[in-house]
């Protein structure tokens, strides 16, 4: 597509201006800023490309709110044409995942992010997505994590097709304002849970043994979707 644009005389500057006019769901920018202010580390995992994402984030004034952007690399060649490269070099080192396109397996990136994050202590993940490519990485999430699929989009449909495969709690959303409301609710809920654990740990004697009552995966999923938002 970029080659076709270039052959028609469309410049990088024109592409950049179109990206700046791309519609953004109401509530997205305020959700980003609010989550960051509450102490969340925000990262992007996308099958788009660096040029598109950087252009839009800078235009919206939220570039500095993200600590990491994982996407397909880009560069502008001597002819002024935007070139997009695959995140994974599928010719020399294919990722081998049958759920993802050859250029990017998001679960491999998720595993790296989990390893780097957990090195400083266990952290919770909230994964927001809507595409088919977001299904693979959420399979790497645990019971303490949350996933926010956009209702009636491919990720939501894949989760609904077999919910027992999903370990994290599932909280759907429909539009930008809905996303903001659900996300801030989850952040506050997780914060309360962590504070409660800290306070309980300070009160429990060192030789006290705790017992847990296991519940089935199906019951756990059922409980997660019943959480009032």
C-alpha positions in Angstrom: 0.0 0.0 0.0 2.8 2.4 0.8 4.4 1.6 -2.5 1.1 2.4 -4.3 0.8 5.7 -2.4 4.3 6.6 -3.4 3.7 5.8 -7.0 0.8 8.2 -7.0 2.9 11.0 -5.6 1.5 10.9 -2.1 4.1 12.2 0.3 5.0 11.3 3.9 3.7 14.6 5.0 0.3 13.9 3.5 0.1 10.5 5.2 1.1 12.2 8.5 -1.7 14.8 8.1 -4.3 12.0 7.4 -3.1 10.2 10.5 -3.6 13.3 12.6 -7.2 13.5 11.4 -7.9 9.8 12.3 -10.9 9.7 14.7 -10.2 8.8 18.3 -12.9 7.4 20.6 -14.0 9.9 23.2 -12.6 9.0 26.6 -9.4 7.3 25.3 -7.0 10.3 26.0 -8.5 11.0 29.4 -8.3 7.3 30.3 -4.6 7.2 29.3 -3.8 10.3 31.4 -5.8 9.0 34.4 -4.3 5.5 34.4 -0.8 7.1 34.2 -1.6 9.5 37.1 -2.7 6.5 39.2 0.7 4.9 38.8 0.1 2.4 36.0 2.9 1.7 33.5 1.4 1.9 30.1 2.8 -0.1 27.1 1.7 -0.5 23.5 1.6 -3.9 21.8 0.4 -3.4 18.2 0.5 -4.9 14.8 0.5 -1.4 13.3 3.9 0.4 12.8 6.1 2.9 14.5 5.4 5.8 12.1 1.6 5.5 12.5 1.7 5.1 16.3 4.3 7.8 17.0 2.5 10.3 14.7 -0.9 9.8 16.5 0.5 9.7 20.0 2.5 12.9 19.5 -0.6 14.6 17.9 -2.7 13.7 20.9 0.0 14.8 23.3 0.3 11.4 25.1 3.6 10.1 23.7 5.4 10.5 27.1 2.7 8.5 28.9 4.0 5.2 27.5 7.1 3.5 28.7 7.3 1.1 25.8 6.0 0.7 22.2 6.2 -2.7 20.6 5.2 -2.7 16.9 6.5 -3.1 13.4 9.5 -0.9 12.7 9.6 1.7 9.9 12.0 4.0 8.1 11.8 6.5 5.3 14.1 5.7 2.4 16.1 8.0 0.1 13.0 8.3 -2.2 10.8 9.5 0.6 8.9 6.3 0.8 7.7 4.8 4.1 9.1 1.3 4.5 7.5 -1.1 7.0 9.5 -4.1 8.3 8.1 -7.1 10.2 8.6 -7.2 14.0 9.8 -10.8 13.8 12.0 -11.7 10.8 9.9 -14.6 9.6 12.3 -15.5 6.8 15.3 -16.2 9.1 13.6 -16.8 12.4 9.9 -17.6 12.3 8.0 -17.4 15.6 6.2 -20.7 14.9 2.8 -19.6 16.4 -0.2 -20.7 14.4 -2.5 -18.2 16.0 -0.6 -15.1 14.9 0.4 -13.6 11.5 4.0 -14.3 10.5 5.3 -10.8 11.1 4.3 -10.6 14.8 3.4 -13.0 17.6 2.2 -10.8 20.5 2.5 -13.6 23.0 6.2 -13.7 22.5 6.4 -10.0 23.3 4.0 -10.5 26.3 6.3 -13.2 27.7 9.3 -10.8 27.5 7.3 -8.0 29.1 6.2 -10.3 31.9 9.8 -11.5 32.5 11.1 -7.9 32.8 8.2 -6.8 34.9 8.2 -9.7 37.3 11.9 -9.2 37.9 11.0 -6.3 40.1 8.2 -8.2 41.8 4.8 -9.6 40.8 2.7 -7.1 38.9 -0.9 -7.2 37.6 -1.6 -6.8 33.8 -4.7 -5.2 32.3 -4.8 -6.0 28.6 -7.1 -3.9 26.4 -7.7 -5.1 22.8 -10.2 -5.9 20.1 -8.4 -7.7 17.3 -7.9 -11.4 16.5 -4.1 -10.9 17.1 -4.8 -10.0 20.8 -6.1 -13.5 21.6 -2.7 -15.2 21.7 -1.1 -12.8 24.3 -4.1 -13.0 26.7 -3.5 -16.7 26.9 -0.3 -15.9 28.7 -2.1 -13.9 31.4 -2.8 -15.3 34.9 -5.8 -15.3 37.2 -4.8 -12.1 38.9 -4.7 -10.2 35.6 -7.6 -8.6 33.7 -8.5 -8.5 30.0 -10.7 -5.9 28.4 -12.1 -7.0 25.0 -14.2 -4.7 22.9 -17.7 -6.1 22.7 -18.7 -7.7 19.3 -15.1 -7.4 18.0 -12.9 -10.4 17.1 -11.1 -10.7 20.5 -14.4 -10.7 22.4 -15.9 -13.3 20.0 -12.9 -15.6 20.5 -13.1 -15.3 24.2 -16.8 -16.1 24.2 -16.3 -19.1 21.9 -14.3 -20.9 24.7 -14.2 -18.9 28.0 -12.7 -21.8 29.9 -9.3 -21.2 28.2 -9.1 -17.7 29.6 -7.4 -17.3 33.1 -7.7 -13.5 33.7 -11.0 -11.9 34.6 -12.9 -10.6 31.5 -14.4 -7.1 31.5 -16.0 -6.0 28.2 -16.4 -2.4 26.8 -18.2 -0.9 23.9 -17.0 2.7 23.3 -14.3 5.1 24.6 -16.3 6.4 27.5 -17.1 2.8 28.5 -13.4 1.9 28.3 -12.5 4.8 30.5 -15.1 3.8 33.1 -14.2 0.1 33.2 -10.4 0.7 33.2 -10.5 3.2 36.1 -12.8 0.8 38.0 -10.3 -2.1 37.6 -7.3 0.0 38.6 -9.1 1.1 41.8 -10.2 -2.4 42.5 -6.7 -3.8 42.0 -5.3 -1.1 44.2 -7.7 -1.9 47.0 -6.8 -5.6 46.7 -3.1 -4.9 46.9 -3.6 -2.6 49.9 -5.7 -5.2 51.6 -3.0 -7.9 51.1 -0.4 -5.5 52.5 -2.4 -4.8 55.6 -3.3 -8.5 56.1 0.4 -9.5 55.8 1.3 -7.0 58.5 -1.3 -8.6 60.9 -0.6 -12.3 60.2 2.0 -13.9 62.5 5.0 -15.5 60.8 4.1 -19.0 61.8 0.4 -18.8 60.7 -0.7 -21.1 57.9 -3.4 -20.0 55.4 -5.7 -22.3 53.6 -7.4 -21.6 50.3 -10.6 -23.1 48.9 -10.1 -24.0 45.2 -12.9 -23.2 42.8 -13.4 -24.5 39.2 -12.2 -22.5 36.3 -15.7 -22.1 35.0 -16.9 -20.7 38.3 -14.0 -18.3 38.4 -14.8 -17.0 34.9 -18.5 -16.7 35.9 -17.6 -14.6 38.9 -15.3 -12.4 37.0 -18.0 -11.3 34.4 -20.5 -10.6 37.2 -18.4 -7.9 38.8 -20.5 -4.6 38.8 -18.8 -1.8 36.8 
